[in-house]
Amino acid sequence: MSNDKKDAGAAYWSANLRLLTICLSIWFFCSYVLGIFLVDFMNKFMLGGYPLGFWFAQQGSMYTFLVLIVFYAVRMGQIDRKYGMEE
């Protein structure tokens, strides 16, 4: 394997890991920090007649996860095209 292919593979893997780290960090923040650790603070605010902490733990985190899935798919497609790894 040539050095160019090794470098491209390493860069592709690095971009993939960076994207995964971003997505997992957002997931952790939304599900654990906002949904569990800050729920008492967030419950001081209302959204649609429900305490914000409760709403976010029940609905908001799911919406966030759906957005993350779309973001990951779009961004991974861009990364694949950039490094010539598309299917």
C-alpha beads as a LAMMPS data file, in Angstrom:
LAMMPS data file: protein, C-alpha beads

87 atoms
86 bonds

1 atom types
1 bond types

-500.0 500.0 xlo xhi
-500.0 500.0 ylo yhi
-500.0 500.0 zlo zhi

Masses

1 110.0

Atoms # bond

1 1 1 0.000 0.000 0.000
2 1 1 1.398 3.391 -0.957
3 1 1 1.985 6.170 1.527
4 1 1 -0.678 8.314 -0.165
5 1 1 -3.329 5.659 0.438
6 1 1 -2.159 5.191 4.025
7 1 1 -2.290 8.953 4.604
8 1 1 -5.751 9.189 3.020
9 1 1 -6.973 6.249 5.099
10 1 1 -5.581 7.798 8.283
11 1 1 -7.170 11.159 7.446
12 1 1 -10.493 9.458 6.684
13 1 1 -10.399 7.553 9.968
14 1 1 -9.467 10.717 11.853
15 1 1 -12.410 12.605 10.317
16 1 1 -14.711 9.681 11.131
17 1 1 -13.566 9.591 14.774
18 1 1 -13.923 13.362 15.089
19 1 1 -17.509 13.175 13.810
20 1 1 -18.312 10.289 16.171
21 1 1 -16.833 12.217 19.097
22 1 1 -18.970 15.254 18.299
23 1 1 -22.148 13.180 17.952
24 1 1 -21.502 11.174 21.122
25 1 1 -20.688 14.347 23.079
26 1 1 -23.961 15.939 22.010
27 1 1 -25.803 12.702 22.834
28 1 1 -24.194 12.558 26.299
29 1 1 -24.940 16.209 27.012
30 1 1 -28.588 15.920 25.951
31 1 1 -29.390 12.598 27.567
32 1 1 -27.383 12.732 30.781
33 1 1 -26.568 16.344 31.558
34 1 1 -29.856 17.937 30.492
35 1 1 -32.093 14.928 31.082
36 1 1 -30.725 13.879 34.473
37 1 1 -28.212 16.226 36.108
38 1 1 -29.830 19.595 35.266
39 1 1 -33.449 18.463 35.391
40 1 1 -34.206 20.350 38.629
41 1 1 -32.866 23.601 37.207
42 1 1 -34.670 23.103 33.893
43 1 1 -37.953 22.319 35.659
44 1 1 -38.113 25.966 36.728
45 1 1 -39.095 26.772 33.127
46 1 1 -42.212 25.635 31.302
47 1 1 -42.614 24.464 27.713
48 1 1 -46.082 23.693 26.412
49 1 1 -47.474 23.563 29.945
50 1 1 -44.869 21.051 31.156
51 1 1 -41.678 21.584 33.134
52 1 1 -38.775 21.920 30.684
53 1 1 -36.690 19.199 32.381
54 1 1 -39.527 16.697 32.138
55 1 1 -40.302 17.680 28.559
56 1 1 -36.677 17.428 27.514
57 1 1 -36.177 14.042 29.163
58 1 1 -39.309 12.695 27.458
59 1 1 -39.428 14.464 24.078
60 1 1 -36.533 16.843 23.539
61 1 1 -33.838 14.217 23.718
62 1 1 -35.629 12.120 21.089
63 1 1 -35.807 15.106 18.733
64 1 1 -32.126 15.738 19.359
65 1 1 -31.290 12.112 18.542
66 1 1 -33.244 12.316 15.266
67 1 1 -31.371 15.461 14.306
68 1 1 -28.092 13.730 15.205
69 1 1 -28.926 10.799 12.935
70 1 1 -29.611 13.105 9.997
71 1 1 -26.508 15.189 10.762
72 1 1 -24.335 12.059 10.964
73 1 1 -25.668 10.634 7.701
74 1 1 -25.196 13.894 5.791
75 1 1 -21.776 14.634 7.249
76 1 1 -20.540 11.071 6.794
77 1 1 -21.613 11.233 3.146
78 1 1 -19.538 14.389 2.732
79 1 1 -16.543 12.762 4.402
80 1 1 -16.915 9.654 2.224
81 1 1 -16.956 11.769 -0.938
82 1 1 -14.021 13.876 0.227
83 1 1 -11.817 10.817 0.738
84 1 1 -13.175 8.784 -2.182
85 1 1 -14.842 6.160 0.023
86 1 1 -18.392 6.449 -1.279
87 1 1 -20.260 3.265 -2.058

Bonds

1 1 1 2
2 1 2 3
3 1 3 4
4 1 4 5
5 1 5 6
6 1 6 7
7 1 7 8
8 1 8 9
9 1 9 10
10 1 10 11
11 1 11 12
12 1 12 13
13 1 13 14
14 1 14 15
15 1 15 16
16 1 16 17
17 1 17 18
18 1 18 19
19 1 19 20
20 1 20 21
21 1 21 22
22 1 22 23
23 1 23 24
24 1 24 25
25 1 25 26
26 1 26 27
27 1 27 28
28 1 28 29
29 1 29 30
30 1 30 31
31 1 31 32
32 1 32 33
33 1 33 34
34 1 34 35
35 1 35 36
36 1 36 37
37 1 37 38
38 1 38 39
39 1 39 40
40 1 40 41
41 1 41 42
42 1 42 43
43 1 43 44
44 1 44 45
45 1 45 46
46 1 46 47
47 1 47 48
48 1 48 49
49 1 49 50
50 1 50 51
51 1 51 52
52 1 52 53
53 1 53 54
54 1 54 55
55 1 55 56
56 1 56 57
57 1 57 58
58 1 58 59
59 1 59 60
60 1 60 61
61 1 61 62
62 1 62 63
63 1 63 64
64 1 64 65
65 1 65 66
66 1 66 67
67 1 67 68
68 1 68 69
69 1 69 70
70 1 70 71
71 1 71 72
72 1 72 73
73 1 73 74
74 1 74 75
75 1 75 76
76 1 76 77
77 1 77 78
78 1 78 79
79 1 79 80
80 1 80 81
81 1 81 82
82 1 82 83
83 1 83 84
84 1 84 85
85 1 85 86
86 1 86 87
